Amino acid sequence: MSANLCWRSVSRSRNSLPDALKFILRDKYRLEGAQIWDIGNVSYLRGLADANVEGAQELIDAITKHNEVELWLEY
C-alpha cells in the first residue's frame, strides 16, 4: 500500500515529503493519525538532515517558520 508523508501548518494546505523520511518517521514514531511536531522535534530532524535524509531540512524549515506543523500519512 502506498502512502505519502505530509505536513501542513495549522492553516495551510498539505505538502508531501520524500519516501526516505516517510519510512524513518513512520517506523520510529508509528504515525497512526496526525501528530503535531514542534521545536522539540527539530534536534532529531537535524540529525537526519546531517545524514542527508531528503526532506528533513524542509520539515525543519517548516517547523521553524510556523512554530508547529501537523504530520500524517495519507493513503
mmJSON file of the N, C-alpha and C atoms, coordinates in Angstrom:
{"data_MODEL":{"atom_site":{
"group_PDB":["ATOM","ATOM","ATOM","ATOM","ATOM","ATOM","ATOM","ATOM","ATOM","ATOM","ATOM","ATOM","ATOM","ATOM","ATOM","ATOM","ATOM","ATOM","ATOM","ATOM","ATOM","ATOM","ATOM","ATOM","ATOM","ATOM","ATOM","ATOM","ATOM","ATOM","ATOM","ATOM","ATOM","ATOM","ATOM","ATOM","ATOM","ATOM","ATOM","ATOM","ATOM","ATOM","ATOM","ATOM","ATOM","ATOM","ATOM","ATOM","ATOM","ATOM","ATOM","ATOM","ATOM","ATOM","ATOM","ATOM","ATOM","ATOM","ATOM","ATOM","ATOM","ATOM","ATOM","ATOM","ATOM","ATOM","ATOM","ATOM","ATOM","ATOM","ATOM","ATOM","ATOM","ATOM","ATOM","ATOM","ATOM","ATOM","ATOM","ATOM","ATOM","ATOM","ATOM","ATOM","ATOM","ATOM","ATOM","ATOM","ATOM","ATOM","ATOM","ATOM","ATOM","ATOM","ATOM","ATOM","ATOM","ATOM","ATOM","ATOM","ATOM","ATOM","ATOM","ATOM","ATOM","ATOM","ATOM","ATOM","ATOM","ATOM","ATOM","ATOM","ATOM","ATOM","ATOM","ATOM","ATOM","ATOM","ATOM","ATOM","ATOM","ATOM","ATOM","ATOM","ATOM","ATOM","ATOM","ATOM","ATOM","ATOM","ATOM","ATOM","ATOM","ATOM","ATOM","ATOM","ATOM","ATOM","ATOM","ATOM","ATOM","ATOM","ATOM","ATOM","ATOM","ATOM","ATOM","ATOM","ATOM","ATOM","ATOM","ATOM","ATOM","ATOM","ATOM","ATOM","ATOM","ATOM","ATOM","ATOM","ATOM","ATOM","ATOM","ATOM","ATOM","ATOM","ATOM","ATOM","ATOM","ATOM","ATOM","ATOM","ATOM","ATOM","ATOM","ATOM","ATOM","ATOM","ATOM","ATOM","ATOM","ATOM","ATOM","ATOM","ATOM","ATOM","ATOM","ATOM","ATOM","ATOM","ATOM","ATOM","ATOM","ATOM","ATOM","ATOM","ATOM","ATOM","ATOM","ATOM","ATOM","ATOM","ATOM","ATOM","ATOM","ATOM","ATOM","ATOM","ATOM","ATOM","ATOM","ATOM","ATOM","ATOM","ATOM","ATOM","ATOM","ATOM","ATOM","ATOM","ATOM","ATOM","ATOM","ATOM","ATOM"],
"id":[1,2,3,4,5,6,7,8,9,10,11,12,13,14,15,16,17,18,19,20,21,22,23,24,25,26,27,28,29,30,31,32,33,34,35,36,37,38,39,40,41,42,43,44,45,46,47,48,49,50,51,52,53,54,55,56,57,58,59,60,61,62,63,64,65,66,67,68,69,70,71,72,73,74,75,76,77,78,79,80,81,82,83,84,85,86,87,88,89,90,91,92,93,94,95,96,97,98,99,100,101,102,103,104,105,106,107,108,109,110,111,112,113,114,115,116,117,118,119,120,121,122,123,124,125,126,127,128,129,130,131,132,133,134,135,136,137,138,139,140,141,142,143,144,145,146,147,148,149,150,151,152,153,154,155,156,157,158,159,160,161,162,163,164,165,166,167,168,169,170,171,172,173,174,175,176,177,178,179,180,181,182,183,184,185,186,187,188,189,190,191,192,193,194,195,196,197,198,199,200,201,202,203,204,205,206,207,208,209,210,211,212,213,214,215,216,217,218,219,220,221,222,223,224,225],
"type_symbol":["N","C","C","N","C","C","N","C","C","N","C","C","N","C","C","N","C","C","N","C","C","N","C","C","N","C","C","N","C","C","N","C","C","N","C","C","N","C","C","N","C","C","N","C","C","N","C","C","N","C","C","N","C","C","N","C","C","N","C","C","N","C","C","N","C","C","N","C","C","N","C","C","N","C","C","N","C","C","N","C","C","N","C","C","N","C","C","N","C","C","N","C","C","N","C","C","N","C","C","N","C","C","N","C","C","N","C","C","N","C","C","N","C","C","N","C","C","N","C","C","N","C","C","N","C","C","N","C","C","N","C","C","N","C","C","N","C","C","N","C","C","N","C","C","N","C","C","N","C","C","N","C","C","N","C","C","N","C","C","N","C","C","N","C","C","N","C","C","N","C","C","N","C","C","N","C","C","N","C","C","N","C","C","N","C","C","N","C","C","N","C","C","N","C","C","N","C","C","N","C","C","N","C","C","N","C","C","N","C","C","N","C","C","N","C","C","N","C","C","N","C","C","N","C","C"],
"label_atom_id":["N","CA","C","N","CA","C","N","CA","C","N","CA","C","N","CA","C","N","CA","C","N","CA","C","N","CA","C","N","CA","C","N","CA","C","N","CA","C","N","CA","C","N","CA","C","N","CA","C","N","CA","C","N","CA","C","N","CA","C","N","CA","C","N","CA","C","N","CA","C","N","CA","C","N","CA","C","N","CA","C","N","CA","C","N","CA","C","N","CA","C","N","CA","C","N","CA","C","N","CA","C","N","CA","C","N","CA","C","N","CA","C","N","CA","C","N","CA","C","N","CA","C","N","CA","C","N","CA","C","N","CA","C","N","CA","C","N","CA","C","N","CA","C","N","CA","C","N","CA","C","N","CA","C","N","CA","C","N","CA","C","N","CA","C","N","CA","C","N","CA","C","N","CA","C","N","CA","C","N","CA","C","N","CA","C","N","CA","C","N","CA","C","N","CA","C","N","CA","C","N","CA","C","N","CA","C","N","CA","C","N","CA","C","N","CA","C","N","CA","C","N","CA","C","N","CA","C","N","CA","C","N","CA","C","N","CA","C","N","CA","C","N","CA","C","N","CA","C","N","CA","C","N","CA","C","N","CA","C","N","CA","C"],
"label_alt_id":[null,null,null,null,null,null,null,null,null,null,null,null,null,null,null,null,null,null,null,null,null,null,null,null,null,null,null,null,null,null,null,null,null,null,null,null,null,null,null,null,null,null,null,null,null,null,null,null,null,null,null,null,null,null,null,null,null,null,null,null,null,null,null,null,null,null,null,null,null,null,null,null,null,null,null,null,null,null,null,null,null,null,null,null,null,null,null,null,null,null,null,null,null,null,null,null,null,null,null,null,null,null,null,null,null,null,null,null,null,null,null,null,null,null,null,null,null,null,null,null,null,null,null,null,null,null,null,null,null,null,null,null,null,null,null,null,null,null,null,null,null,null,null,null,null,null,null,null,null,null,null,null,null,null,null,null,null,null,null,null,null,null,null,null,null,null,null,null,null,null,null,null,null,null,null,null,null,null,null,null,null,null,null,null,null,null,null,null,null,null,null,null,null,null,null,null,null,null,null,null,null,null,null,null,null,null,null,null,null,null,null,null,null,null,null,null,null,null,null,null,null,null,null,null,null],
"label_comp_id":["MET","MET","MET","SER","SER","SER","ALA","ALA","ALA","ASN","ASN","ASN","LEU","LEU","LEU","CYS","CYS","CYS","TRP","TRP","TRP","ARG","ARG","ARG","SER","SER","SER","VAL","VAL","VAL","SER","SER","SER","ARG","ARG","ARG","SER","SER","SER","ARG","ARG","ARG","ASN","ASN","ASN","SER","SER","SER","LEU","LEU","LEU","PRO","PRO","PRO","ASP","ASP","ASP","ALA","ALA","ALA","LEU","LEU","LEU","LYS","LYS","LYS","PHE","PHE","PHE","ILE","ILE","ILE","LEU","LEU","LEU","ARG","ARG","ARG","ASP","ASP","ASP","LYS","LYS","LYS","TYR","TYR","TYR","ARG","ARG","ARG","LEU","LEU","LEU","GLU","GLU","GLU","GLY","GLY","GLY","ALA","ALA","ALA","GLN","GLN","GLN","ILE","ILE","ILE","TRP","TRP","TRP","ASP","ASP","ASP","ILE","ILE","ILE","GLY","GLY","GLY","ASN","ASN","ASN","VAL","VAL","VAL","SER","SER","SER","TYR","TYR","TYR","LEU","LEU","LEU","ARG","ARG","ARG","GLY","GLY","GLY","LEU","LEU","LEU","ALA","ALA","ALA","ASP","ASP","ASP","ALA","ALA","ALA","ASN","ASN","ASN","VAL","VAL","VAL","GLU","GLU","GLU","GLY","GLY","GLY","ALA","ALA","ALA","GLN","GLN","GLN","GLU","GLU","GLU","LEU","LEU","LEU","ILE","ILE","ILE","ASP","ASP","ASP","ALA","ALA","ALA","ILE","ILE","ILE","THR","THR","THR","LYS","LYS","LYS","HIS","HIS","HIS","ASN","ASN","ASN","GLU","GLU","GLU","VAL","VAL","VAL","GLU","GLU","GLU","LEU","LEU","LEU","TRP","TRP","TRP","LEU","LEU","LEU","GLU","GLU","GLU","TYR","TYR","TYR"],
"label_asym_id":["A","A","A","A","A","A","A","A","A","A","A","A","A","A","A","A","A","A","A","A","A","A","A","A","A","A","A","A","A","A","A","A","A","A","A","A","A","A","A","A","A","A","A","A","A","A","A","A","A","A","A","A","A","A","A","A","A","A","A","A","A","A","A","A","A","A","A","A","A","A","A","A","A","A","A","A","A","A","A","A","A","A","A","A","A","A","A","A","A","A","A","A","A","A","A","A","A","A","A","A","A","A","A","A","A","A","A","A","A","A","A","A","A","A","A","A","A","A","A","A","A","A","A","A","A","A","A","A","A","A","A","A","A","A","A","A","A","A","A","A","A","A","A","A","A","A","A","A","A","A","A","A","A","A","A","A","A","A","A","A","A","A","A","A","A","A","A","A","A","A","A","A","A","A","A","A","A","A","A","A","A","A","A","A","A","A","A","A","A","A","A","A","A","A","A","A","A","A","A","A","A","A","A","A","A","A","A","A","A","A","A","A","A","A","A","A","A","A","A","A","A","A","A","A","A"],
"label_entity_id":["1","1","1","1","1","1","1","1","1","1","1","1","1","1","1","1","1","1","1","1","1","1","1","1","1","1","1","1","1","1","1","1","1","1","1","1","1","1","1","1","1","1","1","1","1","1","1","1","1","1","1","1","1","1","1","1","1","1","1","1","1","1","1","1","1","1","1","1","1","1","1","1","1","1","1","1","1","1","1","1","1","1","1","1","1","1","1","1","1","1","1","1","1","1","1","1","1","1","1","1","1","1","1","1","1","1","1","1","1","1","1","1","1","1","1","1","1","1","1","1","1","1","1","1","1","1","1","1","1","1","1","1","1","1","1","1","1","1","1","1","1","1","1","1","1","1","1","1","1","1","1","1","1","1","1","1","1","1","1","1","1","1","1","1","1","1","1","1","1","1","1","1","1","1","1","1","1","1","1","1","1","1","1","1","1","1","1","1","1","1","1","1","1","1","1","1","1","1","1","1","1","1","1","1","1","1","1","1","1","1","1","1","1","1","1","1","1","1","1","1","1","1","1","1","1"],
"label_seq_id":[1,1,1,2,2,2,3,3,3,4,4,4,5,5,5,6,6,6,7,7,7,8,8,8,9,9,9,10,10,10,11,11,11,12,12,12,13,13,13,14,14,14,15,15,15,16,16,16,17,17,17,18,18,18,19,19,19,20,20,20,21,21,21,22,22,22,23,23,23,24,24,24,25,25,25,26,26,26,27,27,27,28,28,28,29,29,29,30,30,30,31,31,31,32,32,32,33,33,33,34,34,34,35,35,35,36,36,36,37,37,37,38,38,38,39,39,39,40,40,40,41,41,41,42,42,42,43,43,43,44,44,44,45,45,45,46,46,46,47,47,47,48,48,48,49,49,49,50,50,50,51,51,51,52,52,52,53,53,53,54,54,54,55,55,55,56,56,56,57,57,57,58,58,58,59,59,59,60,60,60,61,61,61,62,62,62,63,63,63,64,64,64,65,65,65,66,66,66,67,67,67,68,68,68,69,69,69,70,70,70,71,71,71,72,72,72,73,73,73,74,74,74,75,75,75],
"pdbx_PDB_ins_code":[null,null,null,null,null,null,null,null,null,null,null,null,null,null,null,null,null,null,null,null,null,null,null,null,null,null,null,null,null,null,null,null,null,null,null,null,null,null,null,null,null,null,null,null,null,null,null,null,null,null,null,null,null,null,null,null,null,null,null,null,null,null,null,null,null,null,null,null,null,null,null,null,null,null,null,null,null,null,null,null,null,null,null,null,null,null,null,null,null,null,null,null,null,null,null,null,null,null,null,null,null,null,null,null,null,null,null,null,null,null,null,null,null,null,null,null,null,null,null,null,null,null,null,null,null,null,null,null,null,null,null,null,null,null,null,null,null,null,null,null,null,null,null,null,null,null,null,null,null,null,null,null,null,null,null,null,null,null,null,null,null,null,null,null,null,null,null,null,null,null,null,null,null,null,null,null,null,null,null,null,null,null,null,null,null,null,null,null,null,null,null,null,null,null,null,null,null,null,null,null,null,null,null,null,null,null,null,null,null,null,null,null,null,null,null,null,null,null,null,null,null,null,null,null,null],
"Cartn_x":[0.838,0.0,0.89,0.584,1.36,0.815,1.716,1.314,2.263,1.793,2.614,2.745,3.933,4.131,3.878,2.932,2.51,2.653,2.778,2.785,2.007,1.547,0.93,0.973,1.022,0.851,-0.631,-0.983,-2.368,-3.35,-2.986,-3.937,-3.578,-2.696,-2.249,-2.572,-2.379,-2.613,-1.454,-1.681,-0.689,0.479,1.627,2.846,3.386,3.78,4.33,5.833,6.334,7.759,8.273,9.591,10.157,9.956,10.016,9.793,10.792,12.068,13.074,12.7,12.301,11.892,10.61,9.709,8.449,8.723,9.588,9.859,10.524,11.46,12.148,11.16,10.379,9.454,8.305,7.837,6.752,7.205,8.424,8.923,9.267,9.857,10.257,9.079,8.152,7.085,5.707,5.619,4.329,3.244,3.424,2.491,1.136,0.309,-1.05,-1.998,-2.329,-3.099,-2.172,-2.741,-1.961,-1.229,-0.028,0.763,1.198,1.293,1.812,3.299,4.119,5.561,5.936,6.833,7.245,8.744,9.227,10.658,11.336,10.588,11.143,11.573,11.06,11.415,12.566,12.964,13.951,15.325,15.757,17.102,17.201,16.162,16.154,16.208,15.412,15.391,16.724,17.422,18.749,19.724,19.626,20.458,20.166,18.89,18.524,19.015,18.909,19.395,20.909,21.632,23.086,23.458,22.565,22.784,22.246,21.881,21.389,20.1,19.219,17.903,17.054,16.66,15.903,14.582,14.286,13.046,13.184,14.231,14.396,14.57,15.392,15.603,14.327,13.555,12.279,11.348,11.316,10.464,10.987,12.302,12.9,12.507,12.639,12.302,10.833,9.964,8.526,8.219,8.836,8.612,9.142,10.317,10.911,10.033,9.48,8.65,7.284,6.649,5.265,5.142,6.255,6.311,5.851,4.906,4.488,3.82,3.894,3.23,2.502,1.488,0.788,1.412,1.694,2.362,1.504,1.286,0.462,0.803,0.382,0.475,-0.855,-0.794,-2.012,-2.009,-3.03,-3.123,-4.027],
"Cartn_y":[-1.163,0.0,1.235,2.15,3.375,4.459,5.236,6.331,7.496,8.699,9.909,10.416,10.878,11.568,13.036,13.63,15.0,15.875,17.176,18.141,19.369,20.13,21.428,22.242,23.536,24.385,24.34,24.866,24.763,25.319,26.354,26.998,26.886,25.981,25.901,24.545,24.45,23.189,22.221,20.974,19.934,19.979,19.432,19.315,17.907,17.248,15.897,15.942,14.948,14.814,13.529,13.398,12.238,10.92,9.833,8.5,8.113,8.465,8.069,8.593,9.851,10.44,9.79,9.512,8.854,7.536,6.703,5.39,5.515,6.447,6.632,7.073,8.105,8.627,7.669,6.981,6.014,4.906,4.394,3.297,3.761,4.943,5.412,5.934,6.655,7.317,6.715,5.628,4.961,5.971,6.622,7.665,7.058,6.912,6.41,7.547,8.342,9.547,10.739,11.908,13.145,13.365,13.934,14.324,15.769,16.495,17.855,17.8,18.333,18.4,19.859,20.086,21.446,21.497,22.562,22.782,21.639,20.92,19.793,18.646,18.578,17.527,17.926,19.178,19.671,19.04,18.78,18.209,16.826,16.009,14.709,14.902,15.835,16.093,16.641,17.416,17.92,16.772,15.749,14.562,13.892,13.817,13.242,14.123,15.431,16.353,16.223,16.08,15.904,14.605,13.621,12.343,12.387,13.583,13.804,13.063,12.921,12.335,13.408,13.149,14.114,14.456,15.72,16.189,16.627,16.188,16.555,18.066,18.678,20.122,20.881,20.389,21.033,21.053,19.94,19.863,20.764,20.827,21.749,23.183,23.547,24.909,25.23,24.25,24.456,24.656,23.846,23.982,25.327,25.705,26.976,28.151,28.08,29.167,29.234,28.076,28.042,27.694,27.407,27.003,25.572,25.098,23.699,23.322,22.035,21.529,20.233,19.931,18.678,17.696,16.481,15.474,14.237,13.645,12.451,11.675,10.411,9.585,9.647,9.844,9.925,8.768,7.948,6.775,7.049],
"Cartn_z":[0.0,0.0,0.0,-0.861,-0.999,-0.072,0.496,1.385,1.184,1.417,1.407,2.831,3.192,4.461,4.184,4.881,4.603,5.839,5.594,6.693,6.251,7.241,6.979,8.266,8.077,9.241,9.581,10.693,11.151,10.131,9.404,8.499,7.02,6.659,5.261,4.649,3.338,2.633,2.861,2.532,2.805,1.84,2.265,1.469,1.652,0.578,0.667,0.891,1.617,1.883,1.227,1.021,0.337,1.094,0.338,0.897,1.983,1.82,2.814,4.198,4.261,5.537,6.033,5.131,5.499,6.204,5.639,6.226,7.599,7.737,9.023,10.102,9.799,10.808,11.082,10.066,10.264,11.213,10.997,11.825,13.24,13.385,14.715,15.535,14.898,15.634,15.419,14.669,14.423,14.084,12.967,12.545,12.194,13.186,13.013,13.35,12.383,12.627,12.676,12.736,12.705,14.024,13.921,15.08,14.892,15.976,15.938,16.269,15.377,15.582,15.79,16.761,17.075,17.28,17.885,18.052,18.816,19.64,20.371,19.477,18.266,17.321,16.396,16.438,15.481,15.671,16.898,17.085,16.436,16.546,15.867,14.348,13.854,12.418,11.92,12.75,12.363,12.15,12.987,12.788,11.462,11.105,9.812,8.666,8.831,7.799,7.639,8.757,8.699,7.99,8.061,7.372,5.941,5.492,4.127,3.803,4.794,4.535,3.874,2.641,1.858,2.554,2.65,3.249,4.692,5.378,6.783,6.939,6.103,6.206,5.877,4.913,4.578,5.79,6.523,7.704,8.822,8.993,9.97,9.636,8.364,7.934,8.184,7.943,8.155,9.635,10.486,11.929,12.418,11.94,12.34,11.918,10.727,10.21,10.896,11.105,11.599,13.087,13.755,15.164,15.403,14.628,14.711,13.396,13.079,11.886,12.246,11.478,11.617,10.629,11.084,10.275,10.251,9.057,8.948,7.702,7.683,6.484,5.765,4.475,3.677,2.676,2.743,1.862,0.692],
"occupancy":[1.0,1.0,1.0,1.0,1.0,1.0,1.0,1.0,1.0,1.0,1.0,1.0,1.0,1.0,1.0,1.0,1.0,1.0,1.0,1.0,1.0,1.0,1.0,1.0,1.0,1.0,1.0,1.0,1.0,1.0,1.0,1.0,1.0,1.0,1.0,1.0,1.0,1.0,1.0,1.0,1.0,1.0,1.0,1.0,1.0,1.0,1.0,1.0,1.0,1.0,1.0,1.0,1.0,1.0,1.0,1.0,1.0,1.0,1.0,1.0,1.0,1.0,1.0,1.0,1.0,1.0,1.0,1.0,1.0,1.0,1.0,1.0,1.0,1.0,1.0,1.0,1.0,1.0,1.0,1.0,1.0,1.0,1.0,1.0,1.0,1.0,1.0,1.0,1.0,1.0,1.0,1.0,1.0,1.0,1.0,1.0,1.0,1.0,1.0,1.0,1.0,1.0,1.0,1.0,1.0,1.0,1.0,1.0,1.0,1.0,1.0,1.0,1.0,1.0,1.0,1.0,1.0,1.0,1.0,1.0,1.0,1.0,1.0,1.0,1.0,1.0,1.0,1.0,1.0,1.0,1.0,1.0,1.0,1.0,1.0,1.0,1.0,1.0,1.0,1.0,1.0,1.0,1.0,1.0,1.0,1.0,1.0,1.0,1.0,1.0,1.0,1.0,1.0,1.0,1.0,1.0,1.0,1.0,1.0,1.0,1.0,1.0,1.0,1.0,1.0,1.0,1.0,1.0,1.0,1.0,1.0,1.0,1.0,1.0,1.0,1.0,1.0,1.0,1.0,1.0,1.0,1.0,1.0,1.0,1.0,1.0,1.0,1.0,1.0,1.0,1.0,1.0,1.0,1.0,1.0,1.0,1.0,1.0,1.0,1.0,1.0,1.0,1.0,1.0,1.0,1.0,1.0,1.0,1.0,1.0,1.0,1.0,1.0,1.0,1.0,1.0,1.0,1.0,1.0,1.0,1.0,1.0,1.0,1.0,1.0],
"B_iso_or_equiv":[0.0,0.0,0.0,0.0,0.0,0.0,0.0,0.0,0.0,0.0,0.0,0.0,0.0,0.0,0.0,0.0,0.0,0.0,0.0,0.0,0.0,0.0,0.0,0.0,0.0,0.0,0.0,0.0,0.0,0.0,0.0,0.0,0.0,0.0,0.0,0.0,0.0,0.0,0.0,0.0,0.0,0.0,0.0,0.0,0.0,0.0,0.0,0.0,0.0,0.0,0.0,0.0,0.0,0.0,0.0,0.0,0.0,0.0,0.0,0.0,0.0,0.0,0.0,0.0,0.0,0.0,0.0,0.0,0.0,0.0,0.0,0.0,0.0,0.0,0.0,0.0,0.0,0.0,0.0,0.0,0.0,0.0,0.0,0.0,0.0,0.0,0.0,0.0,0.0,0.0,0.0,0.0,0.0,0.0,0.0,0.0,0.0,0.0,0.0,0.0,0.0,0.0,0.0,0.0,0.0,0.0,0.0,0.0,0.0,0.0,0.0,0.0,0.0,0.0,0.0,0.0,0.0,0.0,0.0,0.0,0.0,0.0,0.0,0.0,0.0,0.0,0.0,0.0,0.0,0.0,0.0,0.0,0.0,0.0,0.0,0.0,0.0,0.0,0.0,0.0,0.0,0.0,0.0,0.0,0.0,0.0,0.0,0.0,0.0,0.0,0.0,0.0,0.0,0.0,0.0,0.0,0.0,0.0,0.0,0.0,0.0,0.0,0.0,0.0,0.0,0.0,0.0,0.0,0.0,0.0,0.0,0.0,0.0,0.0,0.0,0.0,0.0,0.0,0.0,0.0,0.0,0.0,0.0,0.0,0.0,0.0,0.0,0.0,0.0,0.0,0.0,0.0,0.0,0.0,0.0,0.0,0.0,0.0,0.0,0.0,0.0,0.0,0.0,0.0,0.0,0.0,0.0,0.0,0.0,0.0,0.0,0.0,0.0,0.0,0.0,0.0,0.0,0.0,0.0,0.0,0.0,0.0,0.0,0.0,0.0],
"pdbx_formal_charge":[null,null,null,null,null,null,null,null,null,null,null,null,null,null,null,null,null,null,null,null,null,null,null,null,null,null,null,null,null,null,null,null,null,null,null,null,null,null,null,null,null,null,null,null,null,null,null,null,null,null,null,null,null,null,null,null,null,null,null,null,null,null,null,null,null,null,null,null,null,null,null,null,null,null,null,null,null,null,null,null,null,null,null,null,null,null,null,null,null,null,null,null,null,null,null,null,null,null,null,null,null,null,null,null,null,null,null,null,null,null,null,null,null,null,null,null,null,null,null,null,null,null,null,null,null,null,null,null,null,null,null,null,null,null,null,null,null,null,null,null,null,null,null,null,null,null,null,null,null,null,null,null,null,null,null,null,null,null,null,null,null,null,null,null,null,null,null,null,null,null,null,null,null,null,null,null,null,null,null,null,null,null,null,null,null,null,null,null,null,null,null,null,null,null,null,null,null,null,null,null,null,null,null,null,null,null,null,null,null,null,null,null,null,null,null,null,null,null,null,null,null,null,null,null,null],
"auth_seq_id":[1,1,1,2,2,2,3,3,3,4,4,4,5,5,5,6,6,6,7,7,7,8,8,8,9,9,9,10,10,10,11,11,11,12,12,12,13,13,13,14,14,14,15,15,15,16,16,16,17,17,17,18,18,18,19,19,19,20,20,20,21,21,21,22,22,22,23,23,23,24,24,24,25,25,25,26,26,26,27,27,27,28,28,28,29,29,29,30,30,30,31,31,31,32,32,32,33,33,33,34,34,34,35,35,35,36,36,36,37,37,37,38,38,38,39,39,39,40,40,40,41,41,41,42,42,42,43,43,43,44,44,44,45,45,45,46,46,46,47,47,47,48,48,48,49,49,49,50,50,50,51,51,51,52,52,52,53,53,53,54,54,54,55,55,55,56,56,56,57,57,57,58,58,58,59,59,59,60,60,60,61,61,61,62,62,62,63,63,63,64,64,64,65,65,65,66,66,66,67,67,67,68,68,68,69,69,69,70,70,70,71,71,71,72,72,72,73,73,73,74,74,74,75,75,75],
"auth_comp_id":["MET","MET","MET","SER","SER","SER","ALA","ALA","ALA","ASN","ASN","ASN","LEU","LEU","LEU","CYS","CYS","CYS","TRP","TRP","TRP","ARG","ARG","ARG","SER","SER","SER","VAL","VAL","VAL","SER","SER","SER","ARG","ARG","ARG","SER","SER","SER","ARG","ARG","ARG","ASN","ASN","ASN","SER","SER","SER","LEU","LEU","LEU","PRO","PRO","PRO","ASP","ASP","ASP","ALA","ALA","ALA","LEU","LEU","LEU","LYS","LYS","LYS","PHE","PHE","PHE","ILE","ILE","ILE","LEU","LEU","LEU","ARG","ARG","ARG","ASP","ASP","ASP","LYS","LYS","LYS","TYR","TYR","TYR","ARG","ARG","ARG","LEU","LEU","LEU","GLU","GLU","GLU","GLY","GLY","GLY","ALA","ALA","ALA","GLN","GLN","GLN","ILE","ILE","ILE","TRP","TRP","TRP","ASP","ASP","ASP","ILE","ILE","ILE","GLY","GLY","GLY","ASN","ASN","ASN","VAL","VAL","VAL","SER","SER","SER","TYR","TYR","TYR","LEU","LEU","LEU","ARG","ARG","ARG","GLY","GLY","GLY","LEU","LEU","LEU","ALA","ALA","ALA","ASP","ASP","ASP","ALA","ALA","ALA","ASN","ASN","ASN","VAL","VAL","VAL","GLU","GLU","GLU","GLY","GLY","GLY","ALA","ALA","ALA","GLN","GLN","GLN","GLU","GLU","GLU","LEU","LEU","LEU","ILE","ILE","ILE","ASP","ASP","ASP","ALA","ALA","ALA","ILE","ILE","ILE","THR","THR","THR","LYS","LYS","LYS","HIS","HIS","HIS","ASN","ASN","ASN","GLU","GLU","GLU","VAL","VAL","VAL","GLU","GLU","GLU","LEU","LEU","LEU","TRP","TRP","TRP","LEU","LEU","LEU","GLU","GLU","GLU","TYR","TYR","TYR"],
"auth_asym_id":["A","A","A","A","A","A","A","A","A","A","A","A","A","A","A","A","A","A","A","A","A","A","A","A","A","A","A","A","A","A","A","A","A","A","A","A","A","A","A","A","A","A","A","A","A","A","A","A","A","A","A","A","A","A","A","A","A","A","A","A","A","A","A","A","A","A","A","A","A","A","A","A","A","A","A","A","A","A","A","A","A","A","A","A","A","A","A","A","A","A","A","A","A","A","A","A","A","A","A","A","A","A","A","A","A","A","A","A","A","A","A","A","A","A","A","A","A","A","A","A","A","A","A","A","A","A","A","A","A","A","A","A","A","A","A","A","A","A","A","A","A","A","A","A","A","A","A","A","A","A","A","A","A","A","A","A","A","A","A","A","A","A","A","A","A","A","A","A","A","A","A","A","A","A","A","A","A","A","A","A","A","A","A","A","A","A","A","A","A","A","A","A","A","A","A","A","A","A","A","A","A","A","A","A","A","A","A","A","A","A","A","A","A","A","A","A","A","A","A","A","A","A","A","A","A"],
"auth_atom_id":["N","CA","C","N","CA","C","N","CA","C","N","CA","C","N","CA","C","N","CA","C","N","CA","C","N","CA","C","N","CA","C","N","CA","C","N","CA","C","N","CA","C","N","CA","C","N","CA","C","N","CA","C","N","CA","C","N","CA","C","N","CA","C","N","CA","C","N","CA","C","N","CA","C","N","CA","C","N","CA","C","N","CA","C","N","CA","C","N","CA","C","N","CA","C","N","CA","C","N","CA","C","N","CA","C","N","CA","C","N","CA","C","N","CA","C","N","CA","C","N","CA","C","N","CA","C","N","CA","C","N","CA","C","N","CA","C","N","CA","C","N","CA","C","N","CA","C","N","CA","C","N","CA","C","N","CA","C","N","CA","C","N","CA","C","N","CA","C","N","CA","C","N","CA","C","N","CA","C","N","CA","C","N","CA","C","N","CA","C","N","CA","C","N","CA","C","N","CA","C","N","CA","C","N","CA","C","N","CA","C","N","CA","C","N","CA","C","N","CA","C","N","CA","C","N","CA","C","N","CA","C","N","CA","C","N","CA","C","N","CA","C","N","CA","C","N","CA","C","N","CA","C","N","CA","C","N","CA","C","N","CA","C"],
"pdbx_PDB_model_num":[1,1,1,1,1,1,1,1,1,1,1,1,1,1,1,1,1,1,1,1,1,1,1,1,1,1,1,1,1,1,1,1,1,1,1,1,1,1,1,1,1,1,1,1,1,1,1,1,1,1,1,1,1,1,1,1,1,1,1,1,1,1,1,1,1,1,1,1,1,1,1,1,1,1,1,1,1,1,1,1,1,1,1,1,1,1,1,1,1,1,1,1,1,1,1,1,1,1,1,1,1,1,1,1,1,1,1,1,1,1,1,1,1,1,1,1,1,1,1,1,1,1,1,1,1,1,1,1,1,1,1,1,1,1,1,1,1,1,1,1,1,1,1,1,1,1,1,1,1,1,1,1,1,1,1,1,1,1,1,1,1,1,1,1,1,1,1,1,1,1,1,1,1,1,1,1,1,1,1,1,1,1,1,1,1,1,1,1,1,1,1,1,1,1,1,1,1,1,1,1,1,1,1,1,1,1,1,1,1,1,1,1,1,1,1,1,1,1,1,1,1,1,1,1,1]
}}}
